[in-house]
Amino acid sequence: MIPSARAVIDWLKPEEGGRTTLPLGGRYATIARFDGQEGWPDEAWTLVTALSAAPDDERRRSIATVHFLVEEAPHHLLRHGNRFELMEARRVVARGEILEGVAVQPDRPTAAEPAVRPK
């Protein structure tokens, strides 16, 4: 299962380089650049946003559930307070912040959480 997080997204105005039309709600997927992300742009990752509603035209703000498109992505970037930019090519169209991050669950038990063995 691919981890997800809640985020606030502020869409830039067209004169700031943003989109002329805002997403109508539903899913929107594009490349994201996170604060502290290593290897940009050679290691760019697609972020999928599930917008809870279309952004308000005046405030240009959305609340969304976000997740990376693939399991191999750097899910640790979806931590509370981390900021990101949504890109269309090399143009920033929105800026966001993770509101509620998620802990990535390990596939295998750790030493602190031993596996339960049948008797």
C-alpha positions in Angstrom: 0.0 0.0 0.0 1.3 3.5 -0.9 1.3 5.9 2.1 -0.7 9.1 1.8 -0.9 12.4 3.7 -3.2 15.4 4.0 -1.9 18.7 2.5 -2.9 22.3 1.9 -2.1 23.5 -1.6 -2.0 27.2 -2.7 -2.2 27.6 -6.4 -0.2 30.5 -7.9 -1.9 33.2 -9.9 -1.2 33.2 -13.7 0.9 36.4 -13.3 3.0 34.5 -10.8 3.6 31.6 -13.3 0.6 29.5 -12.2 -2.2 27.9 -14.1 -4.8 30.0 -16.0 -7.4 27.5 -15.0 -7.5 25.7 -11.6 -8.2 22.0 -11.2 -11.9 21.3 -10.9 -11.4 18.8 -8.0 -10.8 15.1 -8.2 -7.3 13.9 -9.1 -4.4 16.0 -10.3 -0.9 14.5 -10.8 2.3 16.2 -11.6 6.0 16.4 -10.6 6.6 17.7 -7.1 9.8 19.2 -5.6 10.1 18.9 -1.8 12.2 20.9 0.6 15.2 18.9 1.5 14.8 16.6 -1.5 18.1 15.3 -2.9 18.9 14.9 -6.5 16.4 17.3 -8.1 15.6 17.3 -11.0 17.3 14.0 -11.9 15.2 12.3 -9.2 11.8 13.8 -9.7 8.7 12.1 -8.5 5.1 12.3 -9.5 2.7 13.4 -6.7 -0.9 12.5 -7.0 -3.4 14.9 -5.3 -7.0 14.0 -4.6 -8.6 17.4 -4.1 -11.4 17.5 -1.6 -13.1 20.2 -3.7 -12.2 22.6 -6.4 -10.0 25.5 -5.2 -11.8 28.7 -4.4 -11.1 31.2 -7.2 -10.3 34.0 -4.7 -8.1 32.3 -2.2 -6.8 29.6 -4.7 -6.4 27.1 -1.9 -7.2 23.4 -1.8 -7.0 20.7 0.8 -6.0 17.3 -0.6 -4.9 13.8 0.1 -1.5 13.3 -1.5 0.6 10.3 -2.3 3.4 9.4 -4.7 2.5 7.5 -7.9 4.9 4.6 -7.2 6.0 2.6 -4.2 9.7 3.2 -4.8 9.2 7.0 -4.1 10.7 8.8 -1.1 7.7 8.5 1.2 9.6 10.0 4.1 9.1 13.4 2.4 5.4 13.2 3.4 6.1 14.2 6.9 4.1 16.9 8.8 5.3 20.4 8.0 7.3 19.5 4.9 6.8 22.0 2.1 6.7 21.2 -1.6 6.1 22.8 -5.0 4.0 21.3 -7.8 5.7 21.7 -11.2 4.5 21.7 -14.8 7.7 21.2 -16.7 10.1 23.6 -14.9 7.3 26.0 -13.9 6.0 26.2 -10.3 2.2 26.2 -10.4 1.4 25.6 -6.7 3.0 25.4 -3.3 1.9 23.1 -0.5 2.6 21.9 3.0 1.9 18.5 4.5 -0.7 18.9 7.3 -0.9 15.4 8.5 2.1 13.2 7.7 2.0 9.4 7.7 4.5 7.0 9.2 5.7 4.5 6.6 5.2 1.1 8.1 8.1 -1.3 7.6 7.4 -4.5 5.6 9.3 -6.6 8.2 9.2 -6.5 12.0 11.9 -4.5 13.6 13.9 -5.7 16.7 11.5 -3.7 18.9 8.5 -5.4 17.3 9.4 -9.1 16.9 7.3 -11.3 14.6 4.5 -13.3 16.2 5.2 -17.0 15.8 2.6 -19.6 15.8 2.8 -22.1 18.7 
